[in-house]
Amino acid sequence: MPDQNNIVAKEEERFLVRVAWACEIEGLTQAEAADRFGVTRLRVNRALAEARSRGIVRVYINSAYSPCAEAEYKLKNKYGLADAHVAPVSDKNEPVKELIGSYLGQYLSSHLADTSVRRFGMGWGTTLNYAMTHMRPLNRPDLEILSVMGCVTRSSDINIIESTRLLANLCNAGKSYFTAPLYASSTKSRNTLVKQEVFSEMIDSIRTVDSLAMTLGDMSALSNMISDGIPASVSVKELLEAGAVGDALGYYLNKKGKLAKHRLNGCVVGMNLGDLADIDNVILAAGGGHKIPIIKAFLNLNYVDTFITDQATAVALID
């Protein structure tokens, strides 16, 4: 006598295969498949899900971009991101900053075209400058671009005032500069500065931007903050001994994402890192093996909404 359970199981599998073939190969919609097989659309939806879970249907994406799409998915899940963009590394000699900058530029072209974004904060760094060379011009006279960090006192190839001006011109937008120094000479001087009405109003304005683009600096000579930003009275050795793995908006963090115990963190003239939690879209563009410790530390603070990086860095952060 035939095994009734076996017959039912075979018939069920046959149904799953027929539904999967109709939808995945023939291109029928779930509603069309439901009509064909005389079942509800919900039954078709569940059949497709069951076919995938059993391995009857397997999706293979044949593209060099597929590992990047997988990395984006894993980054979002691991770090609680709203969005992630991973650039494929096709040439080991290709500068990572320029690669990530190109992806950031493409993202900003779309993001800043959205009229719901009325006030946009601009950080400081080479990657952000590269982004502007990959942006398409926009016409957003209703948009305001704000610099969100103070100015460095030493000569540098990267100037946040100039970067803010360039982005505003690209978008035909208004602009506001934060003209304070990045670091005061002491915590006392810093507290005096931020109490002045002109600076307190600027900082309050920065805190209310709709979105903000920033990058991170590591502790090597590759970092613009190390080479041009920190005061001459502060040494890299001091910061390393304090546990610093890099900076975010001028604040030096340890590997756990906490402020390193160094006096420089009390001298930053600007918004606090905790203010980032109230900004709708904090966009972080950073990558490269030398930056992995600071990127990981900062991502774990859960301030980042959109993360733009390269494939190698993404894999290291996921692992």
Backbone as numpy.savetxt, mean C-alpha at the origin, in Angstrom:
# Nx Ny Nz CAx CAy CAz Cx Cy Cz
-27.14 -57.39 -5.86 -27.99 -56.19 -5.86 -27.11 -54.94 -5.86
-27.37 -53.99 -6.74 -26.54 -52.79 -6.84 -26.54 -52.00 -5.53
-25.39 -51.42 -5.23 -25.25 -50.58 -4.04 -25.93 -49.24 -4.31
-27.06 -49.01 -3.62 -27.85 -47.81 -3.88 -27.07 -46.53 -3.59
-26.28 -46.56 -2.52 -25.49 -45.36 -2.16 -24.48 -45.03 -3.24
-23.87 -46.07 -3.80 -22.89 -45.87 -4.87 -23.54 -45.27 -6.11
-24.72 -45.72 -6.41 -25.46 -45.21 -7.58 -25.77 -43.72 -7.39
-26.24 -43.40 -6.19 -26.57 -41.99 -5.89 -25.33 -41.10 -5.99
-24.19 -41.61 -5.46 -22.94 -40.84 -5.49 -22.48 -40.59 -6.92
-22.59 -41.61 -7.76 -22.18 -41.46 -9.17 -23.09 -40.48 -9.90
-24.38 -40.56 -9.61 -25.32 -39.66 -10.27 -25.07 -38.21 -9.85
-24.74 -38.03 -8.55 -24.44 -36.70 -8.05 -23.18 -36.13 -8.71
-22.14 -36.98 -8.84 -20.92 -36.52 -9.49 -21.17 -36.18 -10.96
-21.98 -36.99 -11.62 -22.32 -36.73 -13.03 -23.01 -35.37 -13.16
-23.92 -35.08 -12.21 -24.61 -33.79 -12.23 -23.62 -32.63 -12.05
-22.69 -32.79 -11.10 -21.68 -31.76 -10.86 -20.86 -31.49 -12.11
-20.47 -32.56 -12.80 -19.65 -32.43 -14.00 -20.44 -31.75 -15.11
-21.70 -32.11 -15.26 -22.52 -31.51 -16.33 -22.72 -30.01 -16.09
-22.98 -29.66 -14.83 -23.15 -28.24 -14.50 -21.85 -27.49 -14.71
-20.74 -28.06 -14.26 -19.43 -27.41 -14.41 -19.09 -27.22 -15.88
-19.36 -28.24 -16.70 -19.08 -28.14 -18.14 -19.91 -27.03 -18.78
-21.19 -27.00 -18.41 -22.08 -26.01 -19.00 -21.63 -24.58 -18.67
-21.22 -24.37 -17.41 -20.87 -23.02 -16.98 -19.43 -22.63 -17.32
-18.50 -23.57 -17.11 -17.08 -23.25 -17.29 -16.61 -23.39 -18.73
-17.16 -24.34 -19.46 -16.70 -24.58 -20.85 -17.63 -23.93 -21.86
-18.93 -24.17 -21.71 -19.89 -23.60 -22.68 -20.14 -22.12 -22.42
-19.89 -21.67 -21.19 -20.08 -20.26 -20.87 -21.49 -19.87 -20.49
-22.31 -20.85 -20.09 -23.67 -20.53 -19.65 -23.63 -19.78 -18.32
-24.59 -18.91 -18.14 -24.74 -18.27 -16.83 -25.38 -19.29 -15.88
-25.33 -18.98 -14.60 -25.96 -19.90 -13.64 -27.46 -19.99 -13.86
-28.08 -18.89 -14.26 -29.52 -18.91 -14.54 -29.83 -19.80 -15.74
-28.99 -19.71 -16.78 -29.20 -20.55 -17.99 -28.98 -22.02 -17.68
-27.99 -22.31 -16.86 -27.73 -23.70 -16.47 -28.89 -24.24 -15.63
-29.45 -23.40 -14.77 -30.59 -23.82 -13.95 -31.77 -24.21 -14.84
-32.03 -23.42 -15.89 -33.11 -23.74 -16.84 -32.83 -25.05 -17.57
-31.57 -25.23 -17.99 -31.23 -26.44 -18.74 -31.46 -27.70 -17.92
-31.07 -27.67 -16.64 -31.12 -28.88 -15.83 -32.36 -28.96 -14.94
-33.22 -27.95 -15.05 -34.46 -27.99 -14.30 -34.27 -27.90 -12.79
-33.31 -27.11 -12.39 -33.05 -26.92 -10.96 -33.02 -25.42 -10.66
-32.88 -25.07 -9.39 -32.81 -23.65 -9.02 -31.40 -23.11 -9.27
-31.31 -21.80 -9.34 -30.00 -21.16 -9.51 -29.11 -21.43 -8.29
-29.74 -21.50 -7.11 -28.98 -21.80 -5.90 -28.35 -23.19 -5.98
-29.09 -24.15 -6.56 -28.56 -25.51 -6.72 -27.36 -25.51 -7.65
-27.42 -24.70 -8.71 -26.29 -24.60 -9.64 -25.08 -23.98 -8.94
-25.33 -22.92 -8.17 -24.24 -22.25 -7.45 -23.56 -23.22 -6.49
-24.34 -24.00 -5.77 -23.77 -24.96 -4.82 -23.05 -26.09 -5.54
-23.57 -26.48 -6.72 -22.92 -27.54 -7.49 -21.54 -27.10 -7.97
-21.43 -25.86 -8.41 -20.13 -25.34 -8.87 -19.14 -25.26 -7.71
-19.64 -24.83 -6.55 -18.76 -24.75 -5.37 -18.30 -26.15 -4.97
-19.20 -27.14 -5.02 -18.86 -28.51 -4.67 -17.85 -29.10 -5.67
-18.04 -28.77 -6.95 -17.12 -29.27 -7.99 -15.70 -28.74 -7.77
-15.60 -27.49 -7.33 -14.29 -26.91 -7.06 -13.67 -27.54 -5.80
-14.49 -27.71 -4.76 -13.95 -28.26 -3.51 -13.49 -29.70 -3.68
-14.12 -30.47 -4.58 -13.73 -31.86 -4.83 -12.54 -31.97 -5.79
-12.21 -30.85 -6.43 -11.12 -30.89 -7.40 -11.58 -31.31 -8.78
-12.91 -31.40 -8.98 -13.44 -31.72 -10.31 -13.13 -30.58 -11.27
-13.27 -29.35 -10.77 -12.93 -28.15 -11.53 -11.69 -27.52 -10.90
-10.67 -27.32 -11.69 -9.46 -26.67 -11.22 -9.14 -25.51 -12.15
-8.81 -24.38 -11.56 -8.51 -23.20 -12.36 -7.01 -23.04 -12.47
-6.51 -22.91 -13.67 -5.08 -22.67 -13.91 -4.96 -21.40 -14.74
-4.23 -20.45 -14.23 -4.05 -19.18 -14.94 -2.66 -19.17 -15.53
-2.58 -19.15 -16.85 -1.31 -19.23 -17.55 -0.81 -17.82 -17.89
-0.12 -17.20 -16.92 0.38 -15.85 -17.12 1.52 -15.57 -16.14
2.45 -14.74 -16.57 3.54 -14.34 -15.68 3.02 -13.53 -14.50
1.79 -12.99 -14.64 1.22 -12.18 -13.57 0.50 -13.01 -12.52
0.30 -14.30 -12.77 -0.48 -15.11 -11.83 0.18 -15.21 -10.44
1.53 -15.34 -10.33 2.12 -15.35 -8.98 1.89 -14.03 -8.25
1.82 -12.93 -9.00 1.58 -11.62 -8.39 0.15 -11.54 -7.86
-0.81 -12.06 -8.63 -2.20 -12.06 -8.19 -2.35 -12.90 -6.92
-1.65 -14.03 -6.88 -1.69 -14.89 -5.69 -1.07 -14.16 -4.50
0.04 -13.47 -4.73 0.70 -12.73 -3.65 -0.19 -11.60 -3.13
-0.90 -10.93 -4.03 -1.81 -9.86 -3.61 -2.89 -10.41 -2.68
-3.45 -11.56 -3.06 -4.49 -12.20 -2.25 -3.95 -12.56 -0.86
-2.75 -13.12 -0.82 -2.17 -13.54 0.46 -1.78 -12.35 1.33
-1.26 -11.29 0.70 -0.92 -10.08 1.46 -2.16 -9.48 2.12
-3.24 -9.41 1.36 -4.48 -8.83 1.90 -4.97 -9.63 3.10
-4.90 -10.95 2.99 -5.37 -11.79 4.08 -4.46 -11.70 5.31
-3.15 -11.70 5.08 -2.21 -11.72 6.20 -2.17 -10.41 6.96
-2.24 -9.29 6.23 -2.06 -7.99 6.88 -3.34 -7.16 6.96
-4.48 -7.74 6.61 -5.74 -7.03 6.73 -5.85 -5.82 5.82
-5.31 -5.93 4.61 -5.31 -4.82 3.66 -6.62 -4.77 2.88
-7.00 -3.58 2.47 -8.15 -3.44 1.59 -7.76 -3.75 0.15
-6.51 -3.45 -0.20 -6.06 -3.64 -1.59 -4.55 -3.84 -1.60
-4.07 -4.59 -2.58 -2.63 -4.80 -2.75 -2.31 -4.88 -4.23
-1.16 -4.34 -4.62 -0.70 -4.38 -6.01 0.76 -4.84 -6.00
1.03 -5.95 -6.66 2.37 -6.53 -6.67 2.93 -6.48 -8.08
4.07 -5.83 -8.24 4.72 -5.69 -9.54 5.65 -6.87 -9.79
5.56 -7.52 -10.95 6.47 -8.64 -11.25 7.88 -8.16 -11.48
8.84 -8.91 -10.98 10.25 -8.57 -11.20 10.75 -9.40 -12.38
10.92 -8.74 -13.51 11.35 -9.45 -14.71 12.86 -9.35 -14.92
13.46 -8.36 -14.30 14.90 -8.12 -14.46 15.50 -7.82 -13.10
16.43 -8.66 -12.64 17.02 -8.49 -11.32 17.77 -7.17 -11.18
18.16 -6.58 -12.33 18.89 -5.32 -12.30 17.97 -4.11 -12.35
16.66 -4.37 -12.48 15.71 -3.27 -12.56 15.57 -2.60 -11.19
15.72 -1.27 -11.11 15.61 -0.60 -9.82 14.21 -0.80 -9.21
14.18 -1.31 -7.98 12.91 -1.62 -7.34 12.08 -0.36 -7.12
12.72 0.74 -6.74 11.98 1.97 -6.49 11.24 2.45 -7.74
11.91 2.35 -8.88 11.28 2.81 -10.12 10.13 1.88 -10.52
10.32 0.57 -10.31 9.28 -0.40 -10.62 8.03 -0.14 -9.78
8.22 -0.01 -8.48 7.09 0.23 -7.58 6.48 1.60 -7.86
7.34 2.58 -8.16 6.85 3.91 -8.50 5.94 3.90 -9.72
6.27 3.05 -10.70 5.43 2.98 -11.90 4.05 2.43 -11.56
4.01 1.44 -10.68 2.72 0.88 -10.26 1.93 1.88 -9.42
2.63 2.62 -8.57 1.97 3.65 -7.78 1.40 4.73 -8.68
2.15 5.12 -9.71 1.67 6.13 -10.65 0.40 5.71 -11.35
0.34 4.44 -11.76 -0.87 3.92 -12.40 -2.05 3.92 -11.43
-1.75 3.56 -10.19 -2.82 3.53 -9.18 -3.34 4.95 -8.91
-2.43 5.90 -8.75 -2.83 7.27 -8.44 -3.60 7.92 -9.60
-3.28 7.53 -10.82 -4.00 8.07 -11.98 -5.49 7.78 -11.86
-5.79 6.58 -11.38 -7.19 6.19 -11.20 -7.76 6.75 -9.89
-6.97 6.64 -8.83 -7.45 7.05 -7.51 -7.75 8.55 -7.45
-6.88 9.37 -8.01 -7.07 10.82 -7.93 -8.07 11.33 -8.95
-8.48 10.46 -9.87 -9.56 10.83 -10.79 -10.93 10.71 -10.12
-10.96 10.01 -9.00 -12.20 9.82 -8.23 -12.55 11.12 -7.50
-13.67 11.71 -7.83 -14.02 13.02 -7.28 -14.38 12.97 -5.79
-14.53 11.76 -5.24 -14.78 11.67 -3.79 -13.50 11.96 -3.00
-12.35 11.89 -3.68 -11.07 12.25 -3.05 -10.88 13.74 -3.25
-11.01 14.51 -2.19 -10.94 15.97 -2.29 -9.64 16.53 -1.72
-9.04 15.78 -0.78 -7.80 16.25 -0.14 -6.84 15.07 -0.05
-5.67 15.21 -0.67 -4.73 14.10 -0.79 -3.39 14.47 -0.17
-2.88 13.61 0.71 -1.61 13.86 1.38 -0.45 13.22 0.66
0.65 13.95 0.56 1.84 13.50 -0.17 3.02 13.38 0.80
3.62 12.19 0.88 4.80 11.98 1.70 6.08 12.34 0.96
7.20 11.79 1.44 8.52 12.16 0.93 9.29 10.91 0.55
9.86 10.87 -0.65 10.67 9.72 -1.03 10.82 9.58 -2.54
11.87 8.87 -2.93 12.17 8.67 -4.35 11.05 7.93 -5.06
10.49 6.90 -4.41 9.43 6.09 -5.02 8.24 6.96 -5.40
7.89 7.90 -4.52 6.75 8.78 -4.80 7.06 9.71 -5.97
8.31 10.13 -6.09 8.68 10.97 -7.22 8.62 10.20 -8.54
9.08 8.94 -8.52 8.99 8.11 -9.72 7.53 7.94 -10.15
6.62 7.88 -9.19 5.21 7.67 -9.52 4.68 8.75 -10.45
5.13 9.96 -10.24 4.60 11.07 -11.03 5.01 11.01 -12.49
6.11 10.31 -12.78 6.53 10.17 -14.18 5.69 9.12 -14.90
4.87 8.39 -14.16 4.01 7.36 -14.76 2.53 7.69 -14.61
2.22 8.91 -14.23 0.82 9.32 -14.09 0.33 10.02 -15.34
-0.93 9.85 -15.62 -1.53 10.63 -16.70 -2.08 11.93 -16.12
-2.01 13.03 -16.87 -2.51 14.31 -16.36 -4.01 14.24 -16.06
-4.42 14.94 -15.03 -5.83 14.99 -14.64 -6.28 16.44 -14.56
-7.58 16.64 -14.59 -8.12 17.99 -14.43 -9.01 17.99 -13.19
-8.38 18.24 -12.03 -9.10 18.20 -10.76 -8.91 19.50 -9.98
-9.47 20.61 -10.48 -9.31 21.88 -9.74 -9.97 21.85 -8.36
-10.85 20.86 -8.13 -11.52 20.71 -6.83 -10.68 19.91 -5.84
-9.53 19.41 -6.28 -8.66 18.59 -5.45 -7.56 19.45 -4.82
-7.18 19.12 -3.59 -6.07 19.81 -2.92 -5.01 18.78 -2.56
-3.76 19.06 -2.93 -2.62 18.22 -2.59 -1.88 18.86 -1.42
-1.65 18.08 -0.36 -0.99 18.62 0.83 0.29 17.83 1.11
1.37 18.54 1.39 2.57 17.85 1.88 2.32 17.50 3.34
2.68 16.27 3.73 2.33 15.81 5.08 3.54 15.68 6.00
4.70 16.05 5.51 5.92 16.00 6.32 6.64 17.33 6.24
7.41 17.61 7.27 8.22 18.82 7.26 9.39 18.71 6.30
10.11 19.79 6.15 11.22 19.85 5.19 12.54 19.47 5.85
13.39 18.79 5.09 14.72 18.48 5.61 15.59 19.73 5.47
16.54 19.86 6.39 17.36 21.07 6.40 18.61 20.94 5.55
18.96 19.67 5.21 20.14 19.47 4.36 19.72 19.39 2.90
20.66 19.66 2.02 20.39 19.58 0.58 20.06 18.15 0.19
19.01 17.98 -0.63 18.60 16.64 -1.03 18.04 16.67 -2.45
18.20 15.55 -3.16 17.62 15.45 -4.49 16.09 15.36 -4.43
15.59 14.96 -3.25 14.15 14.82 -3.06 13.66 15.95 -2.17
12.72 16.73 -2.67 12.20 17.88 -1.94 10.68 17.75 -1.86
10.15 17.62 -0.64 8.71 17.37 -0.50 7.87 18.54 -1.02
8.38 19.75 -0.91 7.65 20.91 -1.45 7.55 20.80 -2.96
8.67 20.44 -3.59 8.70 20.31 -5.05 7.82 19.14 -5.49
7.86 18.04 -4.75 7.04 16.87 -5.09 5.56 17.21 -5.02
5.18 17.96 -4.00 3.78 18.36 -3.85 3.36 19.27 -4.99
4.25 20.18 -5.36 3.95 21.10 -6.47 3.78 20.35 -7.78
4.67 19.39 -8.03 4.61 18.62 -9.27 3.30 17.82 -9.38
2.92 17.18 -8.27 1.69 16.39 -8.30 0.47 17.30 -8.49
0.47 18.44 -7.82 -0.65 19.38 -7.98 -0.76 19.86 -9.43
0.39 20.14 -10.05 0.37 20.57 -11.44 -0.13 19.46 -12.36
0.26 18.22 -12.08 -0.20 17.08 -12.89 -1.72 16.93 -12.83
-2.28 17.29 -11.68 -3.72 17.11 -11.49 -4.52 18.41 -11.69
-3.81 19.48 -12.05 -4.44 20.80 -12.13 -5.21 21.08 -10.84
-4.55 20.79 -9.72 -5.17 20.87 -8.40 -4.54 21.97 -7.56
-5.19 22.29 -6.46 -4.62 23.22 -5.50 -3.54 22.54 -4.67
-2.81 23.30 -3.90 -1.72 22.72 -3.10 -1.52 23.50 -1.82
-1.09 22.76 -0.78 -0.77 23.37 0.51 0.53 22.75 1.01
1.45 23.60 1.45 2.75 23.12 1.89 2.85 23.15 3.41
3.45 22.10 3.97 3.77 22.09 5.40 5.20 22.58 5.51
5.37 23.83 5.89 6.67 24.50 5.77 7.53 24.39 7.03
7.12 23.60 7.98 7.92 23.42 9.19 9.13 22.53 8.91
10.16 22.56 9.74 11.26 21.61 9.59 10.78 20.22 9.99
11.37 19.19 9.42 10.98 17.82 9.76 11.30 17.52 11.22
12.47 17.95 11.67 12.89 17.72 13.04 13.22 19.04 13.74
12.73 19.18 14.97 13.15 20.30 15.81 14.44 19.89 16.53
15.09 20.82 17.15 16.36 20.52 17.81 16.19 19.73 19.10
14.98 19.77 19.67 14.70 19.04 20.90 13.20 18.84 21.02
12.80 17.98 21.95 11.37 17.76 22.18 10.70 19.06 22.66
11.42 19.81 23.49 10.87 21.08 23.98 10.62 22.05 22.82
11.60 22.13 21.90 11.44 23.02 20.73 10.29 22.54 19.86
10.18 21.22 19.73 9.10 20.64 18.93 7.74 21.03 19.51
7.59 20.89 20.81 6.32 21.22 21.47 5.97 22.70 21.32
7.00 23.54 21.34 6.78 24.97 21.16 6.30 25.26 19.73
6.93 24.61 18.76 6.56 24.82 17.36 5.12 24.41 17.07
4.74 23.20 17.50 3.41 22.69 17.15 2.29 23.44 17.87
2.64 24.21 18.90 1.62 25.01 19.57 1.35 26.32 18.84
2.26 26.72 17.96 2.05 27.94 17.20 0.88 27.73 16.23
0.01 28.70 16.16 -1.23 28.56 15.42 -1.01 28.15 13.97
-0.01 28.74 13.31 0.21 28.43 11.90 0.54 26.95 11.70
1.34 26.38 12.60 1.72 24.97 12.46 0.64 24.04 12.98
-0.03 24.40 14.05 -1.09 23.54 14.58 -2.24 23.41 13.58
-2.54 24.50 12.88 -3.60 24.45 11.85 -3.18 23.57 10.68
-1.90 23.64 10.30 -1.40 22.80 9.21 -1.50 21.32 9.58
-1.10 20.99 10.81 -1.12 19.59 11.25 -2.56 19.08 11.33
-3.47 19.90 11.83 -4.89 19.52 11.88 -5.43 19.28 10.48
-4.98 20.08 9.53 -5.42 19.93 8.14 -4.92 18.62 7.54
-3.67 18.28 7.83 -3.08 17.04 7.33 -3.84 15.83 7.86
-4.26 15.89 9.12 -4.95 14.77 9.75 -6.29 14.45 9.07
-6.84 15.39 8.33 -8.17 15.19 7.75 -8.15 14.91 6.25
-6.98 14.52 5.69 -6.95 14.19 4.26 -7.78 12.94 4.02
-8.30 12.80 2.79 -9.08 11.62 2.42 -8.18 10.40 2.21
-7.01 10.65 1.67 -6.05 9.56 1.45 -4.65 10.14 1.46
-3.67 9.24 1.58 -2.30 9.69 1.76 -1.36 8.65 1.16
-0.36 9.11 0.42 0.66 8.20 -0.14 1.96 8.39 0.62
2.58 7.28 0.99 3.83 7.36 1.75 4.72 6.18 1.39
5.98 6.29 1.78 6.91 5.19 1.64 7.62 5.02 2.98
8.59 4.14 3.04 9.33 3.87 4.28 10.81 3.92 4.00
11.60 4.26 5.00 13.06 4.25 4.86 13.67 3.17 5.73
14.75 2.55 5.27 15.44 1.55 6.08 16.62 2.21 6.79
17.56 1.41 7.26 18.68 1.96 8.03 19.98 2.00 7.23
19.90 1.75 5.94 21.12 1.74 5.12 21.34 3.09 4.45
22.48 3.20 3.78 22.80 4.43 3.05 21.88 4.63 1.85
21.09 3.60 1.50 20.14 3.72 0.40 18.95 4.60 0.77
18.77 4.80 2.08 17.63 5.59 2.55 17.90 7.08 2.43
16.97 7.80 1.81 17.09 9.26 1.71 17.04 9.91 3.09
16.28 9.30 3.99 16.18 9.88 5.33 17.52 9.76 6.06
18.20 8.63 5.87 19.51 8.45 6.51 20.54 9.39 5.89
20.52 9.50 4.57 21.54 10.32 3.89 21.27 11.81 3.99
19.99 12.21 3.97 19.68 13.63 3.89 18.75 14.16 4.98
18.05 13.27 5.67 16.97 13.72 6.55 17.32 13.90 8.01
18.01 12.93 8.59 18.25 13.01 10.04 19.27 14.12 10.34
19.13 14.77 11.49 20.07 15.83 11.85 21.50 15.31 11.94
22.46 16.18 11.68 23.88 15.80 11.73 24.30 15.34 13.12
23.55 15.76 14.13 23.89 15.39 15.51 23.46 13.97 15.87
22.72 13.34 14.97 22.22 11.97 15.22 22.97 11.00 14.32
23.48 9.92 14.89 24.20 8.93 14.10 23.34 7.69 13.86
23.63 7.01 12.77 22.93 5.76 12.45 23.18 4.74 13.54
24.39 4.72 14.06 24.75 3.78 15.13 23.83 3.95 16.34
23.55 5.19 16.72 22.65 5.46 17.84 21.28 4.87 17.60
20.77 5.10 16.39 19.43 4.62 16.04 19.37 3.10 16.05
20.42 2.47 15.51 20.47 1.01 15.51 20.53 0.46 16.92
21.30 1.10 17.77 21.40 0.66 19.17 20.08 0.83 19.90
19.27 1.75 19.43 17.94 1.96 20.01 16.92 0.97 19.45
17.37 0.11 18.53 16.49 -0.92 17.98 15.79 -0.54 16.70
16.13 0.62 16.10 15.44 1.07 14.90 15.71 0.17 13.70
14.66 -0.12 12.93 14.80 -0.87 11.68 14.45 0.00 10.47
13.97 1.21 10.73 13.64 2.13 9.65 12.67 3.20 10.12
12.28 4.08 9.18 11.39 5.17 9.57 10.11 5.19 8.75
9.07 5.75 9.37 7.79 6.01 8.72 7.42 7.45 9.03
7.36 8.30 8.01 7.07 9.73 8.16 8.03 10.41 9.13
9.26 9.89 9.19 10.28 10.50 10.04 10.40 9.87 11.41
9.46 9.03 11.78 9.51 8.34 13.08 10.26 7.02 12.91
11.22 6.75 13.79 11.99 5.52 13.71 11.36 4.43 14.57
11.12 3.28 13.93 10.41 2.18 14.58 11.33 0.99 14.81
11.00 0.17 15.82 11.71 -1.08 16.00 10.99 -2.19 15.25
11.48 -3.41 15.33 10.93 -4.50 14.51 9.49 -4.86 14.89
9.05 -4.42 16.08 7.68 -4.69 16.50 6.72 -3.57 16.09
7.26 -2.54 15.43 6.42 -1.43 15.00 6.24 -0.35 16.05
6.94 -0.48 17.17 6.87 0.55 18.21 7.96 1.58 17.99
7.74 2.77 18.53 8.75 3.82 18.40 10.05 3.38 19.08
11.15 3.48 18.33 12.46 3.17 18.93 12.73 4.18 20.05
13.42 3.72 21.08 13.69 4.59 22.23 14.88 5.49 21.94
14.61 6.50 21.12 15.64 7.47 20.77 15.02 8.86 20.79
15.77 9.82 21.24 15.28 11.19 21.39 14.75 11.80 20.09
15.22 11.31 18.94 14.81 11.90 17.66 13.30 11.79 17.46
12.70 10.71 17.95 11.26 10.53 17.77 10.44 11.60 18.48
11.03 12.21 19.50 10.34 13.29 20.20 10.52 14.64 19.53
11.29 14.66 18.44 11.59 15.93 17.75 10.84 16.09 16.43
10.05 15.07 16.04 9.34 15.14 14.75 8.26 16.20 14.80
8.30 17.12 13.86 7.29 18.17 13.77 6.26 17.72 12.73
5.10 17.28 13.20 4.09 16.80 12.27 3.04 15.96 12.95
2.26 15.28 12.16 1.22 14.42 12.68 1.84 13.22 13.39
1.08 12.58 14.27 1.52 11.35 14.91 1.19 10.16 14.02
1.93 9.08 14.14 1.63 7.89 13.34 0.22 7.38 13.62
-0.23 7.50 14.86 -1.57 7.03 15.21 -2.67 7.76 14.45
-2.38 8.97 13.94 -3.38 9.71 13.16 -3.72 9.01 11.86
-2.83 8.14 11.39 -3.07 7.42 10.14 -4.30 6.52 10.23
-4.63 6.08 11.42 -5.77 5.18 11.61 -7.09 5.84 11.21
-7.14 7.16 11.22 -8.38 7.88 10.90 -8.46 8.30 9.44
-7.45 7.97 8.64 -7.45 8.32 7.21 -8.02 7.15 6.42
-8.94 7.43 5.52 -9.67 6.38 4.81 -8.77 5.46 3.99
-7.78 6.03 3.33 -6.93 5.20 2.47 -5.48 5.62 2.62
-4.73 4.86 3.44 -3.29 5.07 3.57 -2.61 4.16 2.56
-1.92 4.78 1.61 -1.29 4.04 0.50 0.20 3.93 0.78
0.68 2.72 0.95 2.11 2.51 1.19 2.75 1.92 -0.06
3.79 2.56 -0.55 4.54 2.06 -1.70 5.97 1.84 -1.25
6.37 0.58 -1.13 7.71 0.28 -0.62 8.09 -1.15 -0.99
9.39 -1.36 -1.21 9.86 -2.71 -1.53 11.38 -2.77 -1.52
11.88 -3.97 -1.76 13.32 -4.21 -1.74 13.70 -4.99 -0.49
14.65 -5.91 -0.64 15.06 -6.75 0.48 15.54 -5.98 1.69
16.20 -4.84 1.44 16.72 -4.04 2.55 15.62 -3.39 3.38
14.40 -3.33 2.85 13.30 -2.67 3.56 12.35 -3.64 4.24
12.57 -4.93 4.10 11.60 -5.90 4.62 11.34 -5.73 6.12
12.36 -5.54 6.97 12.07 -5.39 8.41 11.16 -4.20 8.73
11.39 -3.04 8.11 10.55 -1.88 8.41 9.17 -2.03 7.77
9.09 -2.63 6.58 7.78 -2.84 5.95 6.93 -3.77 6.82
7.53 -4.87 7.25 6.78 -5.82 8.08 6.33 -5.17 9.39
7.22 -4.41 10.02 6.88 -3.74 11.27 5.72 -2.77 11.07
5.76 -2.02 9.97 4.72 -1.01 9.74 3.39 -1.65 9.34
3.44 -2.69 8.51 2.20 -3.36 8.12 1.47 -3.94 9.32
2.23 -4.41 10.28 1.61 -5.01 11.47 0.92 -4.00 12.38
1.11 -2.71 12.10 0.41 -1.68 12.86 -1.04 -1.50 12.38
-1.34 -2.09 11.21 -2.69 -2.04 10.63 -3.14 -0.63 10.25
-2.19 0.22 9.87 -2.54 1.55 9.38 -2.71 1.57 7.86
-2.13 0.59 7.18 -2.09 0.60 5.71 -3.37 0.01 5.13
-3.94 0.70 4.15 -5.12 0.21 3.44 -4.75 -0.36 2.08
-3.87 0.34 1.37 -3.43 -0.09 0.04 -1.91 -0.23 0.05
-1.43 -1.40 -0.35 0.01 -1.68 -0.33 0.48 -1.97 -1.75
1.53 -1.27 -2.18 2.10 -1.44 -3.51 3.56 -1.84 -3.34
3.93 -2.99 -3.88 5.28 -3.51 -3.68 5.70 -4.34 -4.88
6.87 -5.00 -4.76 7.35 -5.88 -5.83 7.18 -7.33 -5.41
7.31 -8.22 -6.39 7.05 -9.64 -6.18 7.96 -10.27 -5.12
9.24 -9.99 -5.20 10.20 -10.59 -4.26 9.91 -10.16 -2.83
9.62 -8.88 -2.64 9.30 -8.39 -1.31 8.01 -9.01 -0.81
7.01 -9.11 -1.69 5.73 -9.70 -1.30 5.92 -11.13 -0.80
6.69 -11.91 -1.52 6.93 -13.31 -1.13 7.61 -13.37 0.23
8.60 -12.52 0.45 9.30 -12.50 1.74 8.36 -12.11 2.88
7.46 -11.17 2.63 6.53 -10.73 3.66 5.48 -11.80 3.97
5.11 -12.57 2.96 4.13 -13.64 3.15 4.77 -14.80 3.91
6.00 -15.14 3.54 6.70 -16.25 4.20 7.04 -15.92 5.63
